[in-house]
Amino acid sequence: MKQEKQFETQSQQLLDLMINSIYSEKEIFLRELLSNASDAIDKYRYLSLTESEKYPAKSHSIRIDVDKEARTISITDDGIGMSLEDMEKNLGTIARSGSKEFMEKLEDAQQSEDLSIIGQFGVGFYSAFMVGDSVEVLSKTVDGPAHRFFSEGKSTYTVEDAEFDTVSGTKVIVHLKEDKDDLKYSDYLETYRIENLVKKYSDYIRYPIKMLVKVSKQDVDDEDKPVDGKFHDEIEDKTLNSMIPLWKKSVNDVKPEDLNEFYKNKFSDYEEPLLSLNVHVEGLYTYEALLFIPSHVPYNFYSDSYEQGLSLYSHGIFIQDHYKDLIPNYLRFVKGLVDSDDFP
């Protein structure tokens, strides 16, 4: 049965504030949706430890699908899923948070440039509206029927019964906006763009993020020998992320050449670093850091264009580059990153 639900009257204003003020890059919508999928799988795995009969252990993954004709991007997980009540509670967060107090906090954050409220109100799902004119969600729990949520980010949303061929999990379908002169939303339908975004933001999500991609393969003859100059396209189910961060591996499992290669790729340096440091700190905040001392002075070190600071990660998910507060000015030549599960 289809039900239409009413957002609070401030819902649209909240969405406008969030989309135009909180998030500076539209591309992070994919990071947010992939992080939600990972969280859903984490919850399933946790329950499988205490209720193994109801939640049997299994191999998990997250899938990205694109449909250029329909202009949709879909993110599917096989996590805990949502009941109808969960769907209204979790996806209706913006309605429940759509209070005058929340509005005032957002406006105060804008004025003070303090956006520490991000992550406290569960608005990550709605970042999809930065690139989509509508979003639908299919979800199912292990012991309940499937339901569908649909919203255009306006005054109402609908929930209804649905068909979803899975034991449990969630599928988020983003219907992309039409292209504008300065905004090419259709770029997010390109395989290379999605691969780059996963590598940039979600490379270290602990579950494989898979997508069907077209790859060029060389032809072979009857004796399985390569035929020079002849190639054909094949569709391959590719894992886009590396899953385990180098800095979370045991020091004994990380070779010096692995660190050197990571440094050169991450920081676009043609030389190996002079020194690499893998740091693990436990205290009020527990964090891991991977630091590198370059073997030469950066070419623009003494110019205004030089950007100091470390890369900031939370739960292995990329948040921000060149974060100056993570390292003192006199060590501004140091390259590296900091990752903590204690950051929201």
C-alpha positions as CSV (number, residue, x, y, z in Angstrom):
1,M,0.0,0.0,0.0
2,K,1.4,3.4,-1.0
3,Q,1.5,6.1,1.6
4,E,2.4,9.7,1.1
5,K,4.1,11.4,4.1
6,Q,4.5,15.1,4.8
7,F,7.9,16.6,5.6
8,E,7.8,19.5,8.0
9,T,7.5,22.9,6.3
10,Q,11.1,23.7,6.9
11,S,12.3,20.6,5.0
12,Q,13.0,22.3,1.7
13,Q,14.9,25.1,3.4
14,L,17.0,22.6,5.2
15,L,17.8,20.8,2.0
16,D,18.8,24.0,0.4
17,L,21.1,24.9,3.3
18,M,22.7,21.5,3.4
19,I,23.3,21.1,-0.3
20,N,24.5,24.6,-0.9
21,S,26.4,25.3,2.3
22,I,27.5,22.2,4.2
23,Y,29.0,20.2,1.3
24,S,31.4,22.1,-0.9
25,E,31.9,19.3,-3.5
26,K,29.0,17.7,-5.2
27,E,31.0,14.6,-5.9
28,I,31.0,13.5,-2.2
29,F,27.5,12.2,-2.6
30,L,29.0,8.9,-3.7
31,R,31.3,8.8,-0.6
32,E,28.2,9.3,1.6
33,L,26.1,6.6,0.0
34,L,29.0,4.1,0.0
35,S,29.7,4.9,3.7
36,N,26.1,4.2,4.5
37,A,26.2,0.9,2.7
38,S,29.3,-0.1,4.6
39,D,27.6,0.9,7.9
40,A,24.7,-1.3,7.0
41,I,27.0,-4.3,6.5
42,D,28.8,-3.6,9.7
43,K,25.5,-3.8,11.6
44,Y,24.6,-7.1,9.9
45,R,28.1,-8.5,10.8
46,Y,27.6,-7.4,14.4
47,L,24.3,-9.1,14.7
48,S,25.7,-12.3,13.1
49,L,27.9,-12.6,16.1
50,T,25.0,-12.8,18.6
51,E,22.1,-14.0,16.4
52,S,23.9,-16.3,14.0
53,E,20.7,-18.3,13.2
54,K,18.9,-15.2,12.1
55,Y,21.9,-13.5,10.6
56,P,24.2,-16.2,9.1
57,A,27.7,-15.2,8.3
58,K,28.3,-14.5,4.6
59,S,30.7,-12.7,2.2
60,H,29.6,-9.1,1.8
61,S,30.0,-6.6,-1.0
62,I,28.7,-3.3,-2.3
63,R,27.7,-2.9,-5.9
64,I,27.5,0.2,-8.1
65,D,25.4,0.1,-11.3
66,V,24.9,2.9,-13.8
67,D,22.2,3.2,-16.5
68,K,23.1,5.9,-19.0
69,E,19.7,5.7,-20.7
70,A,17.7,6.1,-17.5
71,R,20.4,8.5,-16.0
72,T,20.6,6.6,-12.8
73,I,23.3,5.5,-10.4
74,S,22.5,2.7,-8.0
75,I,24.4,1.6,-4.8
76,T,23.4,-1.8,-3.4
77,D,24.5,-3.5,-0.2
78,D,23.7,-6.8,1.4
79,G,23.6,-5.4,4.9
80,I,21.0,-5.3,7.6
81,G,18.3,-3.6,5.5
82,M,15.4,-1.5,6.8
83,S,11.8,-2.2,7.8
84,L,9.1,0.3,7.0
85,E,9.5,1.9,10.4
86,D,13.3,2.1,10.0
87,M,12.8,3.6,6.5
88,E,10.6,6.4,7.8
89,K,12.9,7.0,10.8
90,N,16.2,6.9,9.1
91,L,15.4,8.4,5.7
92,G,13.0,10.9,7.3
93,T,15.9,12.2,9.5
94,I,15.7,15.5,7.8
95,A,12.1,15.9,8.7
96,R,12.8,15.0,12.4
97,S,15.8,17.3,12.3
98,G,13.9,20.0,10.5
99,S,13.4,22.1,13.6
100,K,14.1,25.7,14.3
101,E,17.0,24.7,16.5
102,F,18.7,22.7,13.7
103,M,18.2,25.6,11.3
104,E,19.8,28.0,13.8
105,K,22.8,25.7,14.3
106,L,23.3,25.5,10.6
107,E,23.2,29.2,10.3
108,D,25.5,29.8,13.2
109,A,27.9,27.3,11.8
110,Q,28.0,29.2,8.5
111,Q,28.6,32.5,10.3
112,S,31.4,31.1,12.5
113,E,32.8,28.7,9.8
114,D,32.4,26.0,12.4
115,L,30.9,23.0,10.6
116,S,31.4,20.5,13.5
117,I,27.7,19.6,13.4
118,I,28.3,17.6,10.3
119,G,27.6,14.0,10.9
120,Q,25.5,14.6,14.0
121,F,22.1,14.7,12.1
122,G,22.4,11.9,9.7
123,V,22.0,14.1,6.6
124,G,24.6,12.2,4.5
125,F,21.9,10.3,2.6
126,Y,20.4,13.6,1.4
127,S,23.7,14.7,-0.2
128,A,22.3,12.6,-3.2
129,F,20.1,15.6,-4.0
130,M,23.1,17.6,-4.9
131,V,23.3,15.6,-8.1
132,G,19.8,14.0,-8.3
133,D,16.4,15.4,-8.8
134,S,14.8,12.4,-7.1
135,V,16.0,9.4,-5.0
136,E,14.4,6.1,-4.4
137,V,15.4,3.4,-1.9
138,L,14.5,-0.3,-1.9
139,S,15.2,-2.1,1.3
140,K,14.4,-5.4,3.1
141,T,15.2,-7.0,6.4
142,V,15.8,-10.7,6.9
143,D,12.4,-11.2,8.6
144,G,10.2,-8.7,6.8
145,P,8.9,-7.6,3.4
146,A,10.5,-5.1,1.1
147,H,9.6,-1.5,0.9
148,R,10.3,1.5,-1.4
149,F,11.0,5.0,-0.4
150,F,10.8,7.8,-3.0
151,S,11.5,11.5,-2.6
152,E,12.1,14.5,-4.8
153,G,13.4,16.4,-1.8
154,K,10.4,18.6,-1.6
155,S,7.5,18.7,0.8
156,T,6.5,15.1,0.7
157,Y,7.9,11.6,0.3
158,T,6.2,8.2,-0.3
159,V,6.7,4.7,1.1
160,E,5.1,1.6,-0.3
161,D,5.4,-2.2,-0.5
162,A,7.9,-3.4,-3.1
163,E,9.6,-6.3,-4.7
164,F,13.4,-6.6,-3.9
165,D,15.2,-9.9,-4.7
166,T,17.5,-10.2,-1.7
167,V,17.6,-11.8,1.7
168,S,18.4,-8.4,3.3
169,G,19.9,-5.2,2.1
170,T,19.3,-1.8,0.6
171,K,19.5,-0.3,-2.9
172,V,19.7,3.5,-3.3
173,I,18.8,4.8,-6.8
174,V,19.8,8.3,-7.7
175,H,18.0,9.9,-10.7
176,L,20.5,12.4,-12.0
177,K,19.6,16.0,-12.8
178,E,19.8,17.3,-16.3
179,D,23.1,18.8,-17.4
180,K,23.6,22.5,-17.3
181,D,26.2,24.7,-19.0
182,D,28.5,24.6,-15.9
183,L,27.4,21.3,-14.4
184,K,27.7,18.0,-16.3
185,Y,25.8,15.6,-14.0
186,S,26.1,12.9,-16.7
187,D,29.8,12.7,-16.0
188,Y,28.9,10.6,-12.9
189,L,27.6,7.9,-15.4
190,E,31.1,7.4,-16.8
191,T,33.1,4.4,-15.5
192,Y,36.3,6.3,-15.2
193,R,34.7,9.0,-13.1
194,I,33.2,6.5,-10.6
195,E,36.5,4.6,-10.4
196,N,38.3,7.9,-9.6
197,L,35.8,8.9,-6.9
198,V,36.0,5.5,-5.3
199,K,39.8,5.6,-5.3
200,K,39.8,9.2,-3.9
201,Y,37.2,8.8,-1.1
202,S,36.3,5.2,-0.5
203,D,39.3,3.2,-1.4
204,Y,39.7,1.8,2.1
205,I,36.1,0.8,2.8
206,R,36.6,-2.8,4.2
207,Y,34.1,-4.4,1.8
208,P,34.7,-4.9,-2.0
209,I,33.0,-2.2,-4.1
210,K,32.1,-3.9,-7.4
211,M,31.0,-2.6,-10.8
212,L,30.7,-4.0,-14.2
213,V,33.2,-2.3,-16.5
214,K,34.2,-2.7,-20.1
215,V,37.8,-3.8,-20.6
216,S,39.8,-4.3,-23.8
217,K,41.3,-7.8,-24.2
218,Q,43.7,-8.9,-26.9
219,D,42.5,-11.6,-29.3
220,V,44.0,-15.1,-29.2
221,D,44.3,-17.7,-31.9
222,D,43.3,-21.4,-31.7
223,E,46.4,-22.1,-29.7
224,D,45.7,-19.4,-27.2
225,K,48.5,-17.2,-28.5
226,P,48.0,-13.4,-28.6
227,V,47.1,-12.0,-32.0
228,D,49.1,-8.8,-32.7
229,G,46.9,-5.7,-33.2
230,K,43.6,-7.3,-32.6
231,F,41.5,-6.5,-29.5
232,H,37.9,-6.9,-28.3
233,D,35.8,-5.6,-25.5
234,E,34.7,-7.7,-22.6
235,I,32.5,-6.9,-19.5
236,E,34.3,-7.6,-16.3
237,D,33.1,-7.5,-12.7
238,K,35.8,-5.3,-11.2
239,T,36.6,-4.5,-7.6
240,L,37.2,-0.8,-7.5
241,N,38.7,-0.4,-4.0
242,S,41.8,-1.8,-2.3
243,M,39.9,-2.3,1.0
244,I,42.8,-2.5,3.5
245,P,44.7,0.8,4.2
246,L,48.4,0.5,4.1
247,W,48.6,2.2,7.5
248,K,46.3,-0.4,9.2
249,K,48.4,-3.3,8.2
250,S,50.9,-4.9,10.5
251,V,54.3,-3.2,10.2
252,N,55.8,-6.7,9.5
253,D,53.4,-7.0,6.5
254,V,54.4,-3.8,4.9
255,K,57.5,-3.7,2.8
256,P,59.6,-0.6,2.3
257,E,58.9,-0.7,-1.5
258,D,55.1,-0.7,-0.7
259,L,55.6,2.5,1.4
260,N,57.7,4.1,-1.3
261,E,55.2,3.3,-4.1
262,F,52.3,4.6,-2.0
263,Y,54.2,7.8,-1.3
264,K,55.0,8.4,-5.0
265,N,51.5,7.7,-6.1
266,K,49.7,9.6,-3.3
267,F,51.9,12.7,-3.4
268,S,52.9,12.7,-7.1
269,D,56.6,12.6,-6.3
270,Y,59.2,11.1,-8.7
271,E,61.6,10.2,-5.9
272,E,61.3,7.9,-3.0
273,P,60.9,9.5,0.5
274,L,63.9,10.0,2.7
275,L,62.1,8.5,5.7
276,S,58.7,6.8,6.4
277,L,57.0,6.7,9.8
278,N,54.0,4.5,10.7
279,V,52.5,5.9,13.9
280,H,49.8,4.4,16.1
281,V,48.6,6.4,19.1
282,E,46.0,5.5,21.8
283,G,44.6,8.0,24.2
284,L,41.8,10.4,24.4
285,Y,41.7,10.0,20.6
286,T,43.1,6.9,19.0
287,Y,44.6,7.5,15.6
288,E,47.0,6.2,13.0
289,A,49.4,8.3,11.0
290,L,51.6,7.6,8.0
291,L,54.2,10.3,7.6
292,F,56.9,10.8,5.0
293,I,59.9,13.1,4.8
294,P,60.6,14.0,1.2
295,S,64.1,13.4,-0.1
296,H,64.1,16.9,-1.7
297,V,62.6,20.3,-1.2
298,P,59.2,20.6,-3.1
299,Y,59.6,22.9,-6.1
300,N,57.1,25.4,-4.7
301,F,58.1,25.2,-1.1
302,Y,58.9,28.8,-0.7
303,S,56.0,30.2,-2.7
304,D,52.5,31.1,-1.7
305,S,51.2,28.2,-3.8
306,Y,52.7,25.6,-1.5
307,E,49.9,23.7,0.4
308,Q,51.0,22.3,3.7
309,G,49.1,19.9,5.9
310,L,48.2,16.3,6.1
311,S,45.4,14.3,4.5
312,L,42.6,13.6,7.0
313,Y,40.7,10.3,7.0
314,S,37.9,9.0,9.3
315,H,37.3,5.2,9.4
316,G,39.5,4.9,6.4
317,I,37.3,7.3,4.4
318,F,39.0,10.4,2.9
319,I,37.7,13.7,4.3
320,Q,40.0,16.5,3.4
321,D,43.4,17.2,1.9
322,H,46.1,19.6,3.2
323,Y,44.6,19.8,6.7
324,K,46.9,22.4,8.3
325,D,45.9,21.8,12.0
326,L,47.3,18.3,12.0
327,I,51.0,19.4,11.8
328,P,52.9,22.5,13.1
329,N,54.2,25.1,10.7
330,Y,57.9,24.2,11.2
331,L,57.2,20.7,9.9
332,R,55.2,21.9,6.9
333,F,57.6,19.9,4.6
334,V,56.2,16.6,6.0
335,K,53.8,14.7,3.8
336,G,51.3,12.1,5.1
337,L,47.9,11.4,6.5
338,V,46.0,10.8,9.8
339,D,43.2,8.4,10.2
340,S,41.0,7.9,13.3
341,D,37.8,6.0,14.0
342,D,37.1,8.6,16.8
343,F,36.3,11.3,14.2
344,P,32.6,11.6,13.3
